[in-house]
Amino acid sequence: MRTAIRYFSGTGNTAWLVDRLKEALEKRGLPVSTGLIGIDDDPRIDEGPLSLVLCFPVYALDAPPLVQRWVERIPAGEGRTAIVIRSPGDPFFNGGTTRTMRRLLERRGWRVVIERMIVMPPNVFYRASDDLAALLLAAARRRIEHLADDIKEGRTLLEDTGNTVNGSSSAFNGLLARYGHRFGHDLRATAACTRCGLCVRECPAGTITMTDDGIRFGDRCQVCLRCMARCPVRAIIPLVYRSFPVRPYDLAALDAAGPEGKRPRNWFERRYRSYLDRS
């Protein structure tokens, strides 16, 4: 069975996850295609037998709005299977709701058979220690291996993230829809900007433009933070909303170093222990 992985990644964590999942599935003999939602010109889903794997970071306890809109436009599933993978920066509140994406996919005729949370190192609001980041990457690898087995064996493993999380997600998404554009208006390119145009080309909302006066940020911001994370000289910053800094990790180095000898470094990081013990 062919597997089509479609995903969105703002700061790069979900892209790392997708690369590892692709490797795990191909190791099991499953042909895999990947496509980046909002960037790869609305990646196409082929006709015929396949399983759709949808991967996304968690915003406002749910899938990013641009991912939700993409799912509303995909071809009819006609009973084909779908797997929903969310990659929050922490396991709290069940890592966000799964109900929205399951409902949207089922409306399009897809049959959701697996829902899974794979926590990645947090890089917004709080940057974890490299120790916790390495532990989370090791746990992600274990979960990805189990997930690849589940996909190959055709298992059904659905999750119930609960009414409280679902209701909270609806409220937070309402706030994001109403006020998200303000974050875009708050962004600025500093004097370090080289006008390379990468942020313009890779903004999934198409709200960043190049003008004679420099980079301009429009009113359709999705708060995905991709422009901040991808800027090669870290020239894009928020002025007022400084609680949204992007603090990226060297994922390749942390992954290669492994979890040996690593431990959570403070009381907040110790809250991840339950998730790590289950992974």
MARBABA-218197 format. One record per residue: residue number from 1; y, x, z of N, C-alpha, C in turn; residue in three letters. Coordinates in Angstrom, 2 decimals, padded with zeros to 5 digits. Atoms other than C-alpha are relative to their C-alpha. Layout:
// MARBABA-218197
> resi;n.py;n.px;n.pz;ca.py;ca.px;ca.pz;c.py;c.px;c.pz;resn
> NUM;Y;X;Z;Y;X;Z;Y;X;Z;ALA
...
//
This chain:
// MARBABA-218197
> resi;n.py;n.px;n.pz;ca.py;ca.px;ca.pz;c.py;c.px;c.pz;resn
> 1;-001.20;000.84;000.00;000.00;000.00;000.00;001.25;000.87;000.00;MET
> 2;-001.25;-000.73;000.04;003.42;001.33;-000.95;000.90;-000.41;001.17;ARG
> 3;-000.92;000.25;-001.10;006.02;001.63;001.80;001.41;000.33;-000.45;THR
> 4;-001.40;-000.21;000.38;009.73;001.21;001.10;000.83;000.05;001.28;ALA
> 5;-000.84;-000.14;-001.18;011.91;002.59;003.90;001.45;-000.12;-000.44;ILE
> 6;-001.43;000.17;000.25;015.49;001.33;003.77;000.70;000.10;001.34;ARG
> 7;-000.58;-000.29;-001.30;017.86;002.49;006.45;001.50;000.23;-000.11;TYR
> 8;-001.38;-000.43;-000.11;021.40;003.05;007.59;000.08;001.02;001.12;PHE
> 9;-000.22;-001.03;-001.01;022.51;006.14;009.49;001.46;000.37;000.00;SER
> 10;-001.39;-000.37;-000.10;026.02;006.69;010.74;000.17;001.46;000.40;GLY
> 11;-000.21;-001.34;-000.54;025.86;009.84;012.85;-001.14;000.96;-000.34;THR
> 12;001.08;-000.88;000.45;022.57;011.20;011.43;-001.30;-000.13;000.76;GLY
> 13;001.22;000.13;-000.79;020.07;010.27;014.14;-001.08;-000.81;-000.74;ASN
> 14;000.99;000.84;000.68;018.40;007.49;012.16;-000.53;000.68;-001.25;THR
> 15;000.48;-000.76;001.16;018.20;009.73;009.08;-001.09;000.97;000.42;ALA
> 16;001.04;-000.90;-000.52;016.23;012.26;011.16;-001.28;-000.77;000.25;TRP
> 17;001.16;000.84;-000.27;013.90;009.48;012.29;-000.73;-000.37;-001.29;LEU
> 18;000.60;000.41;001.28;013.34;008.29;008.72;-000.73;001.16;-000.66;VAL
> 19;000.68;-001.16;000.59;012.49;011.79;007.52;-001.34;000.25;000.69;ASP
> 20;001.26;-000.22;-000.74;009.86;012.14;010.26;-001.02;-001.11;-000.31;ARG
> 21;000.91;001.10;000.30;008.41;008.69;009.54;-000.56;000.15;-001.41;LEU
> 22;000.47;-000.22;001.37;008.20;009.46;005.82;-001.10;001.06;-000.01;LYS
> 23;001.01;-001.04;-000.09;006.30;012.66;006.62;-001.30;-000.53;000.59;GLU
> 24;001.20;000.52;-000.67;003.91;010.81;008.94;-000.77;-000.95;-000.90;ALA
> 25;000.67;000.94;000.89;003.17;008.07;006.41;-000.65;000.71;-001.17;LEU
> 26;000.57;-000.73;001.12;002.65;010.48;003.54;-001.21;000.82;000.44;GLU
> 27;001.16;-000.71;-000.53;000.29;012.51;005.74;-001.22;-000.90;000.07;LYS
> 28;001.10;000.98;-000.05;-001.77;009.33;005.99;-000.31;-000.59;-001.37;ARG
> 29;000.33;000.41;001.36;-001.86;008.90;002.23;000.77;-001.20;-000.52;GLY
> 30;-000.78;001.15;000.44;000.78;006.16;001.94;001.19;000.46;-000.82;LEU
> 31;-001.18;-000.35;000.80;003.30;006.47;-000.90;001.26;-000.63;000.60;PRO
> 32;-001.21;000.44;-000.70;006.85;006.18;000.47;001.23;000.24;-000.88;VAL
> 33;-001.32;-000.20;000.58;010.29;005.63;-001.02;001.03;-000.26;001.09;SER
> 34;-001.06;000.21;-000.98;013.54;005.82;000.94;001.30;-000.32;-000.71;THR
> 35;-001.31;000.31;000.54;017.03;004.46;000.37;000.97;-000.24;001.13;GLY
> 36;-001.01;000.08;-001.04;020.23;004.66;002.39;000.91;-001.19;-000.26;LEU
> 37;-000.78;001.23;000.15;021.85;001.26;002.81;001.50;000.31;000.07;ILE
> 38;-001.44;-000.18;000.01;025.54;001.20;001.95;000.45;001.27;-000.68;GLY
> 39;-000.35;-001.28;000.61;025.42;004.66;000.35;-000.69;000.15;-001.35;ILE
> 40;000.77;-000.18;001.22;022.68;004.68;-002.30;000.15;-001.18;-000.96;ASP
> 41;-000.28;001.07;000.96;024.33;001.93;-004.35;-000.96;-001.17;000.18;ASP
> 42;000.82;001.16;-000.32;022.44;-000.86;-002.60;-001.45;000.20;-000.45;ASP
> 43;001.34;-000.40;000.48;018.91;000.62;-002.86;-000.90;-001.18;-000.30;PRO
> 44;000.81;001.09;000.53;016.56;-001.57;-004.83;-001.37;-000.06;000.67;ARG
> 45;001.36;000.20;-000.48;013.28;-003.02;-003.57;-000.84;-000.43;-001.19;ILE
> 46;000.83;000.28;001.16;010.58;-002.99;-006.21;-000.79;-001.28;000.17;ASP
> 47;000.90;001.14;000.00;008.48;-005.96;-007.16;-001.42;000.48;000.33;GLU
> 48;001.39;-000.33;-000.24;004.79;-006.10;-006.31;-000.30;000.31;001.45;GLY
> 49;000.43;-000.24;-001.38;002.80;-005.23;-003.20;000.71;001.20;000.62;PRO
> 50;-000.57;-001.10;-000.79;004.70;-003.15;-000.68;000.34;-000.53;001.38;LEU
> 51;-000.43;000.34;-001.35;005.70;-003.08;002.95;001.39;000.58;000.19;SER
> 52;-001.37;-000.42;-000.21;009.40;-002.90;003.79;000.18;000.46;001.44;LEU
> 53;-000.33;-000.51;-001.33;010.41;-000.70;006.73;001.52;000.11;000.09;VAL
> 54;-001.45;000.04;-000.16;013.96;-001.35;007.91;000.37;000.75;001.28;LEU
> 55;-000.38;-000.84;-001.14;015.50;001.30;010.20;001.53;000.01;000.15;CYS
> 56;-001.44;000.03;-000.21;018.94;001.17;011.79;000.35;000.39;001.43;PHE
> 57;-000.52;-000.21;-001.36;021.01;002.35;014.77;000.44;-001.34;000.57;PRO
> 58;-000.36;001.25;-000.67;022.04;-000.28;017.29;001.49;-000.01;000.29;VAL
> 59;-001.41;000.22;-000.29;025.63;-001.54;017.35;000.13;-001.35;000.68;TYR
> 60;-000.22;001.26;-000.70;026.67;-004.22;019.85;-001.34;-000.71;000.25;ALA
> 61;001.35;000.50;-000.32;022.98;-004.63;020.80;-000.68;-000.66;-001.19;LEU
> 62;000.61;000.62;001.19;022.02;-005.51;017.21;000.09;000.97;-001.17;ASP
> 63;-000.14;-000.78;001.22;021.70;-004.17;013.68;001.46;000.01;-000.44;ALA
> 64;-001.38;-000.04;000.50;025.01;-003.04;012.13;000.25;-001.15;-000.97;PRO
> 65;-000.31;001.12;000.91;026.79;-005.85;010.25;-000.33;000.28;-001.46;PRO
> 66;000.27;-000.30;001.41;026.42;-004.04;006.91;-001.50;-000.06;-000.31;LEU
> 67;001.44;000.13;000.19;022.63;-003.92;007.41;-000.38;-001.47;-000.05;VAL
> 68;000.28;001.43;000.02;022.55;-007.62;008.20;000.38;-000.62;-001.34;GLN
> 69;-000.43;000.55;001.30;024.52;-008.41;005.04;-000.91;000.48;-001.13;ARG
> 70;000.92;-000.51;001.03;022.21;-006.19;002.97;-001.29;-000.81;000.00;TRP
> 71;001.25;000.77;-000.09;019.14;-008.06;004.23;000.19;-001.40;-000.59;VAL
> 72;-000.25;001.35;000.54;020.76;-011.37;003.28;-000.05;-000.03;-001.53;GLU
> 73;-000.03;-000.05;001.46;020.82;-010.16;-000.36;-001.27;000.58;-000.63;ARG
> 74;001.18;-000.64;000.58;017.39;-008.55;-000.75;-000.86;-001.02;-000.73;ILE
> 75;000.89;000.92;000.71;014.78;-010.04;-003.11;-000.91;-000.75;000.97;PRO
> 76;000.91;000.81;-000.82;012.49;-012.74;-001.76;-001.26;000.79;000.30;ALA
> 77;001.19;-000.74;-000.41;009.61;-011.30;000.19;-001.29;-000.59;-000.51;GLY
> 78;001.19;000.71;000.48;007.10;-013.91;-000.97;-001.23;000.38;000.82;GLU
> 79;001.12;-000.27;-000.90;004.94;-013.18;002.07;-000.29;001.46;000.25;GLY
> 80;000.22;-001.42;-000.25;005.17;-009.40;001.91;000.44;000.36;001.42;ARG
> 81;-000.23;-000.35;-001.39;005.32;-007.58;005.24;001.25;000.85;000.17;THR
> 82;-001.18;-000.79;-000.35;008.32;-006.04;006.96;-000.17;000.55;001.41;ALA
> 83;000.01;-000.68;-001.30;008.65;-003.61;009.87;001.45;000.29;000.37;ILE
> 84;-001.38;-000.17;-000.45;011.86;-003.45;011.92;000.04;001.08;001.08;VAL
> 85;-000.10;-001.12;-000.93;012.73;-000.17;013.67;001.46;000.17;000.40;ILE
> 86;-001.35;-000.23;-000.50;015.83;000.12;015.84;000.05;001.31;000.77;ARG
> 87;-000.10;-001.32;-000.62;017.08;003.48;017.08;001.26;000.08;000.86;SER
> 88;-001.16;-000.05;-000.89;019.46;003.00;020.01;000.14;001.38;000.64;PRO
> 89;-000.20;-001.25;-000.72;020.94;005.84;022.02;-000.48;-000.06;001.43;GLY
> 90;000.59;000.13;-001.34;019.37;004.51;025.19;-000.96;-001.18;-000.01;ASP
> 91;000.99;001.08;-000.01;016.48;002.19;026.16;000.43;-001.22;000.81;PRO
> 92;-000.45;001.08;-000.86;018.57;-000.11;028.34;000.23;-001.27;-000.81;PHE
> 93;-000.10;001.30;000.69;018.80;-003.83;027.49;-001.00;-000.09;-001.14;PHE
> 94;001.07;000.02;001.00;015.55;-003.33;025.54;000.42;000.63;-001.32;ASN
> 95;-000.45;-000.65;001.23;017.46;-001.23;023.03;000.61;-000.95;-001.00;GLY
> 96;-000.60;000.99;000.89;019.09;-004.35;021.60;-000.99;-001.06;-000.43;GLY
> 97;000.83;001.14;000.40;017.77;-007.56;020.10;-000.75;000.26;-001.31;THR
> 98;000.74;-000.03;001.27;015.14;-007.90;017.38;000.05;-001.35;-000.72;THR
> 99;000.10;001.36;000.56;015.58;-011.61;016.79;000.84;-000.19;-001.26;ARG
> 100;-000.88;000.21;001.16;018.48;-011.40;014.34;-000.67;000.48;-001.28;THR
> 101;000.60;-000.54;001.21;016.70;-009.14;011.88;-001.28;-000.74;-000.37;MET
> 102;001.23;000.76;000.31;013.42;-011.03;012.19;000.37;-001.32;-000.68;ARG
> 103;-000.42;001.28;000.58;015.23;-014.30;011.46;000.51;000.18;-001.42;ARG
> 104;-000.55;-000.22;001.34;017.12;-012.89;008.47;-001.10;000.33;-001.01;LEU
> 105;001.10;-000.37;000.91;013.99;-011.34;006.96;-000.90;-001.19;-000.29;LEU
> 106;000.85;001.16;000.22;011.94;-014.48;007.46;000.66;-001.03;-000.90;GLU
> 107;-000.72;000.91;000.92;014.63;-016.52;005.73;-000.15;000.44;-001.44;ARG
> 108;000.17;-000.52;001.35;014.17;-014.26;002.72;-001.47;000.06;-000.41;ARG
> 109;001.42;000.08;000.37;010.40;-014.81;002.79;-000.82;001.21;000.39;GLY
> 110;000.75;-001.15;-000.47;009.39;-011.56;004.49;-000.70;-000.33;001.32;TRP
> 111;000.78;000.26;-001.21;006.73;-011.59;007.20;000.07;001.23;000.90;ARG
> 112;-000.18;-001.13;-000.92;007.75;-009.34;010.10;-001.27;000.17;000.83;VAL
> 113;001.27;-000.24;-000.69;004.63;-007.72;011.57;000.14;001.04;001.12;VAL
> 114;-000.19;-001.03;-001.03;005.97;-004.81;013.65;001.48;000.11;000.33;ILE
> 115;-001.34;-000.30;-000.48;009.09;-004.35;015.75;-000.14;001.16;000.99;GLU
> 116;000.17;-001.18;-000.84;009.64;-001.02;017.45;001.36;000.61;000.34;ARG
> 117;-001.18;-000.74;-000.45;012.29;000.80;019.47;-000.35;001.48;000.09;MET
> 118;000.14;-001.45;-000.11;012.62;004.58;019.05;001.37;000.55;000.40;ILE
> 119;-001.28;-000.45;-000.54;015.39;006.00;021.22;000.33;001.40;-000.51;VAL
> 120;-000.49;-001.30;000.46;017.44;008.87;019.80;001.07;000.49;000.96;MET
> 121;-000.99;-000.53;-000.94;019.83;011.18;021.67;001.36;-000.70;-000.15;PRO
> 122;-001.30;000.69;000.07;023.08;009.35;022.55;001.10;000.96;-000.40;PRO
> 123;-001.09;-000.88;000.42;026.15;010.74;020.83;001.33;-000.73;-000.10;ASN
> 124;-001.25;000.74;-000.08;028.80;008.06;021.36;000.18;-000.44;001.45;VAL
> 125;-000.33;000.23;-001.41;030.49;007.51;024.74;-000.53;001.12;000.89;PHE
> 126;000.62;-001.00;-000.86;028.06;009.97;026.30;-000.86;000.93;-000.85;TYR
> 127;000.87;-000.96;000.66;026.51;013.17;024.98;-000.98;000.53;001.03;ARG
> 128;001.03;-000.45;-000.93;023.22;013.95;026.69;-000.10;001.52;-000.01;ALA
> 129;000.29;-001.43;-000.02;022.22;017.43;027.74;-001.00;000.32;-001.11;SER
> 130;000.97;-000.40;001.01;020.22;019.40;025.20;-001.43;-000.20;000.51;ASP
> 131;001.33;000.24;-000.57;017.26;019.07;027.60;-000.45;-001.43;-000.26;ASP
> 132;000.38;001.40;000.23;017.27;015.27;027.45;-000.15;-000.28;-001.48;LEU
> 133;000.11;000.20;001.45;017.89;015.35;023.70;-001.34;000.50;-000.52;ALA
> 134;001.29;-000.54;000.43;014.82;017.57;023.21;-001.15;-000.89;000.46;ALA
> 135;001.03;000.91;-000.50;012.73;015.24;025.38;-000.05;-001.28;-000.83;LEU
> 136;-000.04;001.22;000.80;013.88;012.21;023.38;-000.55;000.23;-001.40;LEU
> 137;000.54;-000.30;001.32;013.07;013.89;020.07;-001.52;000.13;000.05;LEU
> 138;001.46;-000.11;-000.14;009.57;014.76;021.31;-000.62;-001.38;000.18;ALA
> 139;000.49;001.36;-000.17;009.11;011.16;022.46;000.07;-000.78;-001.31;ALA
> 140;-000.13;000.67;001.30;010.37;009.94;019.09;-001.13;000.42;-000.93;ALA
> 141;001.11;-000.46;000.84;007.79;012.09;017.31;-001.30;-000.70;000.39;ARG
> 142;001.23;000.67;-000.43;005.00;010.59;019.42;000.01;-001.46;-000.44;ARG
> 143;-000.09;001.40;000.40;006.22;007.06;018.77;-000.13;-000.16;-001.51;ARG
> 144;000.11;000.06;001.46;006.54;007.76;015.05;-001.45;000.15;-000.44;ILE
> 145;001.42;-000.17;000.33;002.93;008.97;014.91;-000.77;-001.28;000.28;GLU
> 146;000.67;001.27;-000.31;001.75;005.79;016.65;000.41;-001.09;-001.00;HIS
> 147;-000.49;000.99;000.96;003.92;003.69;014.35;-000.66;000.18;-001.35;LEU
> 148;000.64;-000.26;001.29;002.49;005.37;011.26;-001.45;-000.48;000.00;ALA
> 149;001.36;000.52;-000.11;-001.02;004.56;012.49;-000.01;-001.52;-000.07;ASP
> 150;-000.07;001.47;000.00;-000.02;000.94;013.13;000.26;-000.54;-001.40;ASP
> 151;-000.31;000.45;001.36;001.44;000.62;009.63;-001.22;000.16;-000.90;ILE
> 152;001.17;-000.26;000.85;-001.61;002.17;007.96;-001.12;-000.99;000.30;LYS
> 153;001.09;000.91;-000.38;-004.02;-000.04;009.92;000.37;-001.47;-000.15;GLU
> 154;-000.42;001.38;000.22;-002.00;-003.19;009.21;000.08;-000.83;001.26;GLY
> 155;-000.07;000.71;-001.28;-001.48;-004.10;012.86;001.24;-000.87;000.09;ARG
> 156;-001.13;000.86;-000.30;000.84;-006.83;014.13;000.41;000.23;001.44;THR
> 157;-000.50;-000.34;-001.33;002.98;-005.78;017.10;001.46;-000.42;000.09;LEU
> 158;-001.36;000.53;-000.12;006.01;-007.95;017.76;000.50;000.12;001.43;LEU
> 159;-000.62;-000.13;-001.31;008.46;-007.63;020.64;000.90;-001.20;000.28;GLU
> 160;-000.94;001.03;-000.42;010.41;-010.20;022.61;001.06;000.67;000.86;ASP
> 161;-001.04;-000.73;-000.71;013.71;-008.62;023.64;000.75;-000.88;001.00;THR
> 162;-000.52;000.85;-001.06;014.69;-011.64;025.74;001.28;-000.74;-000.34;GLY
> 163;-001.17;000.85;000.25;017.32;-014.37;025.81;001.30;000.66;000.45;ASN
> 164;-001.21;-000.64;-000.51;019.78;-012.32;027.88;000.54;001.01;-001.00;THR
> 165;-000.42;-001.00;000.98;019.86;-009.46;025.37;000.50;-000.68;-001.27;VAL
> 166;-000.39;000.69;001.23;020.05;-011.87;022.44;001.37;-000.65;000.16;ASN
> 167;-001.29;000.63;-000.23;022.93;-013.81;023.99;001.12;001.01;000.12;GLY
> 168;-001.02;-001.04;-000.13;024.80;-010.65;024.93;000.34;000.60;-001.36;SER
> 169;-000.23;-000.54;001.33;024.35;-009.36;021.40;000.92;-000.90;-000.80;SER
> 170;-000.86;000.93;000.73;025.93;-012.48;019.95;001.45;000.14;000.42;SER
> 171;-001.36;-000.14;-000.50;028.96;-012.05;022.19;000.62;001.31;-000.46;ALA
> 172;-000.53;-001.31;000.40;029.35;-008.33;021.44;000.26;000.07;-001.49;PHE
> 173;-000.20;-000.01;001.44;028.96;-008.88;017.71;001.24;-000.79;-000.38;ASN
> 174;-001.23;000.75;000.24;031.72;-011.46;017.85;001.22;000.86;000.24;GLY
> 175;-001.11;-000.91;-000.29;034.01;-008.89;019.43;000.13;001.06;-001.09;LEU
> 176;-000.03;-001.00;001.06;033.01;-006.30;016.81;000.61;-000.56;-001.28;LEU
> 177;-000.53;000.62;001.21;033.76;-008.70;013.97;001.50;-000.26;000.11;ALA
> 178;-001.40;000.36;-000.20;037.11;-009.67;015.48;000.92;001.22;000.11;ARG
> 179;-000.89;-001.11;-000.32;038.40;-006.29;016.57;-000.42;001.34;-000.61;TYR
> 180;000.47;-001.26;000.55;036.39;-003.64;014.68;001.02;000.68;-000.90;GLY
> 181;-000.97;-000.60;000.92;039.15;-003.16;012.11;001.06;000.81;000.73;HIS
> 182;-001.01;-000.74;-000.75;041.44;-001.92;014.86;-000.42;001.46;000.20;ARG
> 183;000.45;-001.38;-000.13;039.26;001.12;015.29;000.31;000.78;-001.27;PHE
> 184;-000.33;-000.67;001.25;039.68;001.95;011.62;001.47;000.34;-000.10;GLY
> 185;-001.43;-000.26;000.03;043.44;001.64;011.92;000.38;001.14;000.94;HIS
> 186;-000.30;-001.03;-001.00;043.29;004.05;014.87;-000.43;001.40;-000.46;ASP
> 187;000.49;-001.31;000.45;041.56;006.83;012.90;001.09;000.78;-000.73;LEU
> 188;-000.92;-000.89;000.68;043.53;009.81;011.65;-000.73;001.24;-000.47;ARG
> 189;000.49;-001.29;000.45;042.77;012.92;009.64;001.02;001.05;000.45;ALA
> 190;-000.90;-001.03;-000.51;044.24;015.99;011.33;000.37;000.99;-001.10;THR
> 191;-000.42;-001.04;000.95;045.84;018.99;009.67;-001.17;000.84;-000.49;ALA
> 192;001.18;-000.77;000.43;042.36;020.52;009.45;-000.66;-000.60;-001.24;ALA
> 193;000.60;000.68;001.16;041.47;018.03;006.67;000.19;000.83;-001.27;CYS
> 194;-000.04;-000.77;001.25;040.62;019.81;003.40;000.08;-000.91;-001.23;THR
> 195;-000.05;000.96;001.10;040.81;016.61;001.30;-001.21;000.13;-000.92;ARG
> 196;001.23;-000.14;000.81;037.22;017.16;000.16;-000.48;-001.34;-000.54;CYS
> 197;000.36;001.32;000.48;036.78;013.39;-000.23;-001.34;-000.52;000.44;GLY
> 198;001.33;000.45;-000.43;033.40;013.18;001.49;000.08;-001.32;000.74;LEU
> 199;-000.11;001.25;-000.76;034.57;010.44;003.86;000.28;-001.18;-000.93;CYS
> 200;-000.28;001.06;000.97;035.90;008.43;000.91;-001.27;-000.42;-000.72;VAL
> 201;001.21;000.29;000.76;032.64;008.71;-001.01;-001.09;-000.65;000.86;ARG
> 202;001.13;000.44;-000.82;030.37;007.96;001.94;000.34;-001.11;001.00;GLU
> 203;-000.32;001.13;-000.88;032.21;005.17;003.75;-000.76;-001.23;-000.51;CYS
> 204;000.79;001.14;000.49;029.73;002.25;003.53;000.83;-001.27;-000.17;PRO
> 205;-000.86;001.18;000.14;032.56;-000.26;003.90;001.03;000.18;-001.10;ALA
> 206;-000.98;-000.25;001.05;034.66;001.37;001.18;001.43;-000.18;000.46;GLY
> 207;-001.32;000.25;-000.56;037.68;001.27;003.45;000.85;001.26;000.15;THR
> 208;-000.75;-001.25;-000.08;038.75;004.93;003.23;000.43;000.40;-001.40;ILE
> 209;-000.53;-000.38;001.31;040.96;006.04;000.36;000.78;001.31;000.11;THR
> 210;-000.78;-001.22;000.10;042.65;009.25;-000.77;001.36;-000.33;-000.62;MET
> 211;-001.34;000.26;000.51;046.42;009.00;-001.22;000.74;001.32;-000.13;THR
> 212;-000.82;-001.21;000.11;049.17;011.47;-002.04;000.36;000.57;001.36;ASP
> 213;-000.36;-000.43;-001.35;049.92;011.59;001.67;-001.21;000.41;000.83;ASP
> 214;001.21;-000.36;-000.74;046.29;012.26;002.67;-000.98;-001.16;000.07;GLY
> 215;001.03;001.02;-000.16;043.42;010.12;003.91;000.59;-001.25;000.65;ILE
> 216;-000.46;001.27;-000.56;044.10;006.45;004.56;-001.20;-000.84;000.40;ARG
> 217;001.09;000.82;-000.54;041.86;004.19;006.68;000.43;-001.46;-000.05;PHE
> 218;-000.35;001.40;000.21;041.83;000.52;005.74;-000.45;-000.92;001.12;GLY
> 219;000.23;001.01;-001.03;041.05;-002.70;007.56;-001.41;-000.58;-000.03;ASP
> 220;001.37;000.52;000.05;037.31;-003.10;006.83;-000.98;000.88;000.80;ARG
> 221;000.84;-000.94;-000.76;036.01;-000.52;009.35;-001.14;-000.71;000.71;CYS
> 222;001.20;000.53;-000.67;032.46;-001.19;010.63;-000.31;000.74;001.30;GLN
> 223;000.19;-000.82;-001.21;032.79;001.33;013.50;-001.37;000.69;-000.06;VAL
> 224;001.28;-000.70;000.13;029.75;003.17;012.12;000.13;001.48;000.34;CYS
> 225;-000.30;-001.38;-000.39;031.42;006.55;012.87;-000.54;001.03;-000.99;LEU
> 226;000.56;-000.92;000.98;029.90;008.05;009.73;001.05;001.02;-000.47;ARG
> 227;-001.03;-000.92;000.47;033.22;009.54;008.61;000.23;001.11;001.02;CYS
> 228;-000.22;-001.01;-001.04;033.69;011.31;011.95;-001.18;000.96;000.08;MET
> 229;001.19;-000.84;-000.14;030.11;012.58;012.07;-000.22;000.90;-001.21;ALA
> 230;000.30;-000.74;001.23;029.95;013.75;008.44;001.11;000.96;-000.41;ARG
> 231;-001.11;-000.87;000.39;033.35;015.43;008.18;-000.37;001.46;000.28;CYS
> 232;000.46;-001.38;-000.19;032.52;019.12;007.63;000.90;000.84;000.89;PRO
> 233;-000.91;-000.76;-000.86;035.59;020.29;009.58;000.43;-000.79;001.22;VAL
> 234;-000.29;000.83;-001.17;035.63;017.53;012.23;001.49;-000.34;000.08;ARG
> 235;-001.43;000.27;000.05;039.10;016.50;011.13;000.36;-001.44;000.30;ALA
> 236;-000.29;001.42;-000.19;038.76;012.74;011.71;-000.17;-000.35;001.47;ILE
> 237;000.03;000.30;-001.44;039.62;011.55;015.21;000.66;-001.36;000.24;ILE
> 238;-000.74;001.18;-000.42;040.62;008.31;016.95;001.13;000.41;000.94;PRO
> 239;-001.14;-000.34;-000.86;044.00;008.36;018.66;-000.05;-000.75;001.33;LEU
> 240;000.01;000.83;-001.22;043.83;005.47;021.13;-001.41;-000.17;000.52;VAL
> 241;001.38;000.28;-000.41;040.09;004.75;021.16;-000.78;001.31;000.20;TYR
> 242;000.63;-001.30;-000.23;039.14;008.15;022.53;-001.35;-000.12;000.68;ARG
> 243;001.33;000.20;-000.59;036.07;006.63;024.22;-001.08;-000.03;-001.07;SER
> 244;000.95;000.00;001.10;034.41;006.75;020.75;-000.19;001.38;-000.63;PHE
> 245;000.23;-001.30;000.65;034.02;010.49;020.25;-001.43;000.11;-000.50;PRO
> 246;001.34;-000.27;000.52;031.06;011.59;018.14;-000.37;001.41;000.39;VAL
> 247;000.41;-001.31;-000.48;029.20;014.44;019.73;-001.39;000.31;-000.57;ARG
> 248;001.30;-000.20;000.66;026.43;015.49;017.32;-000.79;001.14;000.64;PRO
> 249;000.93;-001.02;-000.47;023.41;017.62;018.15;-000.52;000.79;-001.20;TYR
> 250;000.77;-000.73;001.00;021.60;020.31;016.23;-001.44;-000.48;000.13;ASP
> 251;001.30;000.64;-000.17;018.55;018.08;015.86;-001.14;000.92;-000.42;LEU
> 252;001.07;-000.89;000.48;016.55;020.64;013.88;-000.34;001.05;001.06;ALA
> 253;000.25;-001.02;-001.01;016.99;023.29;016.58;-000.65;-000.58;001.24;ALA
> 254;000.57;000.63;-001.19;016.25;020.92;019.46;-001.44;-000.44;-000.24;LEU
> 255;001.35;000.42;000.36;013.19;019.56;017.66;-000.93;001.21;-000.03;ASP
> 256;000.83;-001.21;000.08;011.90;023.07;016.98;-000.24;000.61;001.38;ALA
> 257;000.15;-000.57;-001.33;012.48;024.16;020.59;-001.05;-000.74;000.82;ALA
> 258;001.02;000.77;-000.70;010.28;021.33;021.89;000.42;-000.37;001.41;GLY
> 259;-000.37;000.54;-001.32;010.24;019.62;025.30;-000.43;000.86;001.18;PRO
> 260;000.55;-000.78;-001.10;008.53;022.35;027.34;001.10;000.53;000.91;GLU
> 261;-000.95;-000.47;-000.99;010.41;023.11;030.54;001.28;-000.80;000.08;GLY
> 262;-001.21;000.80;000.02;013.04;020.45;029.80;-000.09;-001.11;001.05;LYS
> 263;-000.06;001.08;-000.98;014.16;017.84;032.33;001.36;-000.68;-000.07;ARG
> 264;-001.30;000.66;-000.10;016.89;015.22;032.76;000.90;000.75;000.97;PRO
> 265;-000.91;-000.87;-000.73;020.00;016.89;034.14;000.87;-000.71;001.05;ARG
> 266;-000.83;000.70;-000.99;021.73;014.17;036.21;-000.56;-001.39;000.25;ASN
> 267;000.52;001.31;-000.39;021.32;010.72;037.71;-000.07;-000.95;-001.19;TRP
> 268;000.03;000.88;001.15;022.19;008.98;034.44;-001.19;000.32;-000.90;PHE
> 269;001.11;-000.39;000.87;019.67;010.95;032.41;-001.35;-000.33;000.62;GLU
> 270;001.27;000.36;-000.64;016.97;010.22;034.99;-000.37;-001.45;-000.24;ARG
> 271;000.29;001.41;000.33;017.29;006.55;033.99;-000.85;-000.10;-001.27;ARG
> 272;000.83;-000.02;001.21;015.51;007.54;030.75;-001.47;000.27;000.32;TYR
> 273;001.36;-000.44;-000.30;012.37;008.59;032.62;-001.06;-001.05;-000.30;ARG
> 274;000.98;001.05;000.25;010.63;005.24;032.37;-000.36;-000.07;-001.48;SER
> 275;000.25;000.01;001.43;011.03;005.24;028.59;-000.81;001.23;-000.42;TYR
> 276;000.69;-001.23;000.36;009.91;008.87;028.31;-001.45;-000.03;000.46;LEU
> 277;001.37;000.07;-000.52;006.84;008.20;030.47;-000.87;-000.94;-000.84;ASP
> 278;000.76;000.96;000.81;005.83;005.30;028.19;-000.23;000.50;-001.42;ARG
> 279;000.03;-000.43;001.40;006.26;007.26;024.97;-001.13;000.99;-000.27;SER
//
